Amino acid sequence: MNEYRKMINEFPTKANMVLNLLSIPNKYTYQSLSLLEKRMLELYPMVQADIYLQTYVALFLGEVLVRNFKKAKWVTEECETHWDVHITLSNSQGEKITLYPFRRVQRFFENPEYGLTVCYQTFQDISKNKINTVGLPKGEWVKFGGYQLRANNPDNLSNDLISIIHKE
């Protein structure tokens, strides 16, 4: 087992303390994620540079996605740093989206416009085939399926890395 898989496996027991301090129920639901996002915005000036809290928030975001979407899974193999750890989700049409929770949370802490709950909403819509991510123009922000999305993959045949700003 690699160190990132171990970190993910140990997270639930360590998260209780942090979630309790923030008065967030230790349930891996959209509501808890929404409350966590709200608390982070309330405490933003004090917690913006806290790397440990960012790590907990990223792990919580990832666990919420993995526990709520059957086809979502953590990917830790061949990861050189925690920035490489990601979550993939495939829908019934074979489309795949990848989210890097540590990168996403860092962006959120740099600019709160990069919300956390929109990741859940995007996974939900993709898993229900409400939005088709294949063929998005690479590197260009587009309004698509109610979201602002940008495809970052070079082949543009499947969007293995999509940046999500917010739901419109």
N, C-alpha and C positions, 0 to 999 in steps of 0.2 A: 504494500500500500504506500503510495507516495505521500509526501508531507501535506499536499493540498487536500487530498482525499481525507487524510486524518483530521485536518483542521475542520473540514465540513462535517465529518462524523461527530466530532466533539462539540460542535457549535451549540446544539440545543441545550445541553446541560449548562454551558457557560452563559448562554443568552438570558436565562431566567433573571439573573441579577441585574443586568443592564435594562431589560424590559421592565422589571419591577421599579427600578429607579425612575424610569420615564413614565410610569403609570400606564403601561401598555399591556393588554392581555397577551399572555404567551400562547397565542393561537396564530397559526400561520394562515391568515385569511386576508382578503382584500381590505376589510375594515381595520385590521391591525396595521397593515401596511399604510393605509391612509392616515391613521392616527400617528404612526411613526413619522411620516412625512410632515404632518402638521406640527408635531413636537420639534422636529429639526428646524423648521422654519421659524418657530417661536424662539428657539435657542440659537438661531443662526450665528449671531456675532460671537457667541461664547464657544461654539462647537465647530466652527468652520474649519479650523486647522487641526482638529483632533484626529489623528490617523487611526487610533484604536477604535474610536466610535465609528469612523468611516468603515472600518473592517467589519464591525458588528452589523452595521446597516446593510452593507453589501451582502453579507452572509444571510441576513434575514430576508432581504429582497430575493435572493436566489432560492432559499428554502420555500418561501411563499409560492414562487413560480413552479418549482419542482413538485411540491405537494399538491398543488391545485390543478396541474395540467398533466394528464397521463403520459403524454409523449414528450414531456420536457425532462431533460436529464443534465446533470452536472458533467462537464468534461474536464478532467484534470490530467489526462495522459499527455505526455510530451510538453507539459507546461514548464517553462523555465522560471517564471515568476508568477506571483498572484495575479498580475495584470493579464496573463494568458488564460487563466481559468475562466470558463464560460459555460453558458447554458444553451442547449439547442432545443428547438421545438420543431417538430414536423407535423404537417396537417395531412389530411386524407388525400390531398392532391399531390403530395410529395414535395411541397414547398418547405423550405427550411429557413428558420430565422435563428440567429445567434445573438445572444446578449452577453456582454462582458460586465457582470455586476460591479466589479471593483472600479472599472473605468466609468461606468454610469454614475455610481455614487460619488466618485471624485468630481465628475462634471456637475452633479447636483450641488455639491458643496461649494463649487466655484461659481455656479450660476443656478439659482433655484428654479429657473424656467425649465431646466432639464429634470422634470418631476419623476418620481418613482412609481406612482400609481399608473401612469400612462404605459409603463412597461407591462403591467398586468393586463391592462385594457387591450393593448396591442396583441399580446399572447392570446387573449380570449378571442379576439376577432379573427386572428389568423387560424387558430385551432377550429373555429367554426366556419372557415372558408369565406369569411365576410370580406376580406381583402386579399388580393392577389399581389404578391410582392415581386414576382418574376418580371423582368424587363424594366424596372425602374432605372432612370438614367443615372449613371455612375457619378457620384460626387456632387450632384445637384439636388438642392432641397425641392421637394415637390409635395403638394397637397394631394393626399391619396387616401381614400377610405376614411376620411375624417381626421387624418393624422398628417403631420409634416414629417416626411421620411426622406432619408438619403441612403442610397445603396453605395457601399464602399468596396465591393468585391471587384476584381479586375475582369472576370469573364462575363459578368452581368447575366449569367444564365440562371443562377439561383442566388438569392440574396443571403449569403452566409454571414454578412455583417451589415446590419442596418442601424443607422443612427435614427433615433426617435426624439423629436423635440417635445411635442405636446399634441394632445387631441384638440382639434378645432372646436 
